[in-house]
Amino acid sequence: MGSLLFHIFYGLNWIITLLPLRVLYIFSDILFIFLYYFPSYRKNIVFENLKNSFPEKSGKELRVISRKFYHHFADQFVEVLKLTHMSNNQLGRRMKILNPELTEKICDSGRDVVVVHSHYNNWEWITAAYPMYTKYRGVGVYKPLQNKHFEKFLNMLRSRNNADLAPMNMIVRQIINNQSKNIRAQYGFIADQTPAKAEIEYYTTFLNQETPVFLGIEKIARKYNMAVVILNVEKIKRGYYTAKLELLFENTDKLPQHVVTNTHVKRLEEIIRKNPEYWIWTHRRWKYKKPV
């Protein structure tokens, strides 16, 4: 998206998202038709991912999940754009963290926290809302986009409540800087991204497949002895979510290698299996196969 096209998009988005969500969901229903039926968006990839992840399910069951996924995918598109004009009061009502005291107690004791989440349910809303639930510094770790205009736009929405944002390759510097100033922080990592082929260090089993995973969460947690929690985000109804923090490890510096990684990957799989339609199946998650 060039500069001119982006500014046209930004202007249209600024006007359209003045509408309430109940009206924007009409656009979502129309978008669903284009995503699912014609011309469709990565429909073959979605079905292949579902078939390989749930070999026990019939074709009919997989098509039901696929259809539900595209409905949710379209909803999320308008929900994220609505952040342009959504007040914190609205955001707090629609994205509730049920037990923020879990990480508050850890930070009170003088230690930092790794918060693991994924492309499940509305991850952009949780990134924007999370700082409202803690008195400590929130740092969102993100993978830079090729389109810098759109990256800047998304980061503006994500940091609306004074959250810090750090590219993946800058997070260690951010941690060192915060600790040198005695700033307690909670570092949010998206755990289900695919490493570049040259960066793959480790494969684990995830959704019935050998899957390459980043080891950054584990390396940082163990090096700085951070607690590790995972966010379990549930969709209550259209436009309303709750998030519960689950403690995976209170101390990590003495854990064996790969224990942290395998644990948070396994827990994410359990969450996805419960309601698979809310995970992002359009992603080419398994494009790199484990060498024989």
C-alpha positions as CSV (number, residue, x, y, z in Angstrom):
1,M,0.0,0.0,0.0
2,G,1.6,3.2,-1.2
3,S,1.5,6.5,0.8
4,L,-1.4,7.9,-1.2
5,L,-3.5,4.8,-1.0
6,F,-2.8,4.5,2.8
7,H,-3.9,8.1,3.4
8,I,-7.1,7.4,1.4
9,F,-7.7,4.3,3.6
10,Y,-6.9,6.3,6.7
11,G,-9.4,9.0,5.9
12,L,-12.2,6.6,5.0
13,N,-11.5,4.6,8.1
14,W,-11.6,7.7,10.3
15,I,-15.1,8.6,8.9
16,I,-16.6,5.1,8.8
17,T,-15.5,4.0,12.2
18,L,-17.5,6.9,13.7
19,L,-20.4,4.5,13.3
20,P,-21.3,2.3,16.3
21,L,-20.2,-1.3,16.2
22,R,-23.7,-2.6,15.7
23,V,-23.7,-0.8,12.4
24,L,-20.1,-1.8,11.5
25,Y,-21.1,-5.4,11.9
26,I,-23.3,-5.0,8.9
27,F,-20.1,-4.3,6.9
28,S,-18.6,-7.4,8.6
29,D,-21.5,-9.5,7.3
30,I,-20.9,-8.3,3.8
31,L,-17.1,-8.8,4.1
32,F,-17.8,-12.4,5.2
33,I,-19.4,-13.1,1.9
34,F,-16.3,-11.9,0.0
35,L,-13.9,-13.7,2.3
36,Y,-15.7,-17.0,2.3
37,Y,-17.6,-17.3,-1.0
38,F,-16.4,-15.0,-3.7
39,P,-13.6,-14.4,-4.4
40,S,-12.7,-16.0,-1.0
41,Y,-9.5,-15.4,0.9
42,R,-7.0,-18.3,1.4
43,K,-9.8,-20.7,1.7
44,N,-7.7,-23.7,0.6
45,I,-5.0,-22.8,3.2
46,V,-7.6,-22.6,5.9
47,F,-9.2,-26.0,5.1
48,E,-5.8,-27.6,4.8
49,N,-4.6,-26.3,8.1
50,L,-7.9,-27.5,9.8
51,K,-7.7,-30.9,8.2
52,N,-4.1,-31.4,9.4
53,S,-4.8,-30.1,12.8
54,F,-8.0,-32.1,13.4
55,P,-7.7,-35.4,11.5
56,E,-10.3,-36.9,13.7
57,K,-13.0,-34.5,12.4
58,S,-15.2,-35.1,9.4
59,G,-15.2,-32.8,6.3
60,K,-18.6,-31.5,7.4
61,E,-17.3,-30.6,10.9
62,L,-14.2,-28.8,9.3
63,R,-16.5,-26.8,7.0
64,V,-18.6,-25.7,10.0
65,I,-15.4,-24.5,11.8
66,S,-14.2,-22.8,8.6
67,R,-17.4,-20.9,8.1
68,K,-17.4,-19.8,11.8
69,F,-13.8,-18.7,11.5
70,Y,-14.5,-16.4,8.5
71,H,-17.4,-14.8,10.4
72,H,-15.1,-14.1,13.3
73,F,-12.3,-13.0,11.0
74,A,-14.6,-10.4,9.4
75,D,-15.8,-9.2,12.8
76,Q,-12.3,-8.8,14.0
77,F,-11.4,-6.6,11.0
78,V,-14.1,-4.1,11.9
79,E,-13.4,-4.4,15.6
80,V,-9.7,-3.5,15.2
81,L,-10.6,-0.5,13.0
82,K,-13.2,0.7,15.5
83,L,-10.3,1.3,18.0
84,T,-9.8,4.5,16.1
85,H,-12.8,6.0,17.9
86,M,-13.5,3.6,20.8
87,S,-13.3,5.2,24.2
88,N,-11.5,3.4,27.1
89,N,-14.8,3.0,28.8
90,Q,-16.1,1.1,25.8
91,L,-12.9,-0.9,25.5
92,G,-13.0,-1.8,29.2
93,R,-16.6,-3.1,28.9
94,R,-15.8,-5.1,25.8
95,M,-12.4,-6.6,26.8
96,K,-12.3,-7.5,30.5
97,I,-9.3,-9.0,32.3
98,L,-10.7,-11.0,35.1
99,N,-7.7,-11.4,37.4
100,P,-5.1,-8.7,36.8
101,E,-4.0,-9.1,40.5
102,L,-2.1,-12.2,39.5
103,T,0.7,-10.3,37.7
104,E,0.4,-7.3,40.0
105,K,1.5,-9.5,43.0
106,I,4.5,-10.7,41.0
107,C,5.6,-7.2,40.0
108,D,5.0,-6.1,43.6
109,S,7.6,-8.6,44.7
110,G,10.2,-6.9,42.4
111,R,10.1,-9.2,39.4
112,D,9.0,-8.8,35.7
113,V,6.5,-10.9,33.9
114,V,6.3,-12.5,30.4
115,V,2.6,-12.4,29.2
116,V,2.1,-15.0,26.5
117,H,-0.8,-14.6,24.0
118,S,-1.5,-15.4,20.4
119,H,-3.5,-14.7,17.3
120,Y,-6.6,-15.9,19.1
121,N,-9.8,-14.0,19.5
122,N,-9.1,-10.2,19.4
123,W,-5.4,-9.9,20.2
124,E,-5.4,-6.2,19.1
125,W,-8.0,-5.3,21.7
126,I,-6.2,-7.1,24.4
127,T,-3.0,-5.3,23.5
128,A,-4.7,-1.9,23.7
129,A,-6.7,-2.7,26.9
130,Y,-4.1,-4.5,29.0
131,P,-2.3,-1.3,30.3
132,M,-5.6,-0.2,31.8
133,Y,-5.5,-3.1,34.2
134,T,-2.0,-2.7,35.6
135,K,0.0,0.1,37.3
136,Y,3.2,-1.4,35.8
137,R,4.8,-0.7,32.5
138,G,3.3,-2.7,29.7
139,V,5.5,-3.6,26.7
140,G,4.1,-5.2,23.6
141,V,6.6,-7.1,21.5
142,Y,5.7,-7.1,17.8
143,K,7.0,-8.4,14.5
144,P,7.6,-5.5,12.1
145,L,5.5,-5.3,9.0
146,Q,6.7,-4.8,5.5
147,N,4.2,-1.9,5.1
148,K,5.5,0.8,7.4
149,H,2.4,3.0,6.9
150,F,0.1,0.2,8.2
151,E,2.6,-0.7,11.0
152,K,2.6,2.9,12.2
153,F,-1.3,2.9,12.1
154,L,-1.6,-0.3,14.1
155,N,1.0,0.8,16.6
156,M,-0.9,4.0,17.2
157,L,-4.0,1.9,18.1
158,R,-2.0,-0.5,20.3
159,S,-0.2,2.2,22.3
160,R,-3.3,4.3,23.0
161,N,-3.0,3.7,26.7
162,N,0.7,4.5,26.9
163,A,2.0,1.0,26.3
164,D,5.5,0.7,25.1
165,L,6.0,-1.2,21.8
166,A,9.3,-3.0,21.0
167,P,10.2,-4.8,17.8
168,M,11.3,-8.4,18.4
169,N,15.0,-7.6,17.7
170,M,15.0,-4.7,20.2
171,I,13.3,-6.3,23.2
172,V,16.5,-7.2,25.1
173,R,17.6,-3.6,24.9
174,Q,14.2,-2.5,26.2
175,I,14.5,-4.9,29.1
176,I,18.0,-3.8,30.0
177,N,16.9,-0.1,29.8
178,N,13.9,-0.7,32.1
179,Q,15.8,-2.7,34.6
180,S,18.6,-0.1,34.7
181,K,15.9,2.4,35.7
182,N,14.3,0.0,38.2
183,I,11.1,0.0,36.1
184,R,9.0,-3.1,36.6
185,A,7.3,-4.3,33.4
186,Q,5.1,-6.9,31.9
187,Y,6.2,-8.0,28.4
188,G,3.6,-9.3,26.0
189,F,4.7,-11.8,23.4
190,I,2.6,-13.3,20.5
191,A,3.6,-17.0,20.8
192,D,2.3,-18.5,17.5
193,Q,4.3,-16.6,14.9
194,T,6.5,-18.5,12.4
195,P,10.3,-18.0,12.5
196,A,12.1,-17.2,9.3
197,K,13.6,-20.4,7.8
198,A,17.1,-19.3,8.7
199,E,16.1,-18.5,12.3
200,I,14.5,-21.9,13.1
201,E,16.2,-23.5,16.2
202,Y,13.5,-25.8,17.5
203,Y,10.5,-27.8,16.5
204,T,7.7,-29.0,18.8
205,T,4.4,-30.8,18.3
206,F,1.5,-28.3,17.9
207,L,-1.9,-29.2,16.6
208,N,-0.9,-32.6,15.5
209,Q,2.1,-31.3,13.4
210,E,5.8,-30.7,13.8
211,T,6.0,-26.9,14.2
212,P,8.9,-24.5,14.2
213,V,8.6,-22.1,17.2
214,F,10.5,-19.0,18.4
215,L,12.5,-19.6,21.6
216,G,12.6,-15.9,22.5
217,I,10.0,-16.2,25.2
218,E,11.9,-19.0,26.9
219,K,15.4,-17.4,26.5
220,I,14.3,-14.0,27.9
221,A,12.2,-15.6,30.8
222,R,15.1,-17.8,31.9
223,K,17.8,-15.2,31.5
224,Y,16.0,-12.6,33.6
225,N,14.1,-15.2,35.8
226,M,10.7,-13.7,34.8
227,A,7.4,-15.3,35.7
228,V,5.5,-16.7,32.7
229,V,1.7,-16.3,32.4
230,I,-0.6,-17.0,29.5
231,L,-3.7,-15.1,28.5
232,N,-6.8,-17.2,27.9
233,V,-9.1,-14.9,26.0
234,E,-12.7,-16.1,25.6
235,K,-15.4,-14.7,23.3
236,I,-18.6,-14.1,25.3
237,K,-20.6,-12.8,22.4
238,R,-20.2,-10.6,19.4
239,G,-17.9,-7.7,20.4
240,Y,-17.4,-8.9,24.0
241,Y,-14.4,-10.8,25.4
242,T,-12.9,-11.8,28.8
243,A,-9.3,-12.6,29.4
244,K,-8.0,-14.7,32.3
245,L,-4.3,-14.8,33.3
246,E,-3.0,-18.3,34.0
247,L,0.4,-18.8,35.8
248,L,2.6,-21.2,34.0
249,F,5.9,-20.6,35.9
250,E,6.7,-18.4,38.8
251,N,10.5,-19.0,38.5
252,T,12.2,-19.9,35.3
253,D,15.9,-19.5,35.7
254,K,16.6,-23.1,36.7
255,L,14.2,-24.8,34.4
256,P,15.5,-27.3,31.8
257,Q,15.8,-26.1,28.2
258,H,12.5,-26.1,26.2
259,V,10.2,-26.7,29.2
260,V,8.9,-23.2,29.0
261,T,8.3,-23.4,25.3
262,N,6.6,-26.8,25.3
263,T,4.4,-25.7,28.2
264,H,3.0,-22.5,26.7
265,V,2.6,-24.2,23.2
266,K,0.7,-27.1,24.8
267,R,-1.6,-24.7,26.7
268,L,-2.3,-22.7,23.6
269,E,-3.2,-25.8,21.8
270,E,-5.7,-26.7,24.5
271,I,-7.3,-23.3,24.2
272,I,-7.5,-23.5,20.4
273,R,-9.0,-27.0,20.5
274,K,-11.9,-25.7,22.7
275,N,-13.0,-23.1,20.2
276,P,-10.9,-23.5,17.0
277,E,-12.9,-20.9,15.0
278,Y,-11.3,-18.1,16.9
279,W,-7.7,-18.8,15.9
280,I,-6.2,-17.3,12.7
281,W,-6.2,-20.2,10.3
282,T,-5.3,-18.1,7.2
283,H,-1.7,-18.0,8.5
284,R,0.8,-20.3,6.7
285,R,1.9,-21.7,10.0
286,W,3.4,-24.9,8.7
287,K,5.2,-23.7,5.6
288,Y,8.5,-24.9,6.9
289,K,8.8,-28.7,7.5
290,K,11.2,-30.3,9.9
291,P,14.1,-31.7,8.1
292,V,14.3,-35.5,8.1
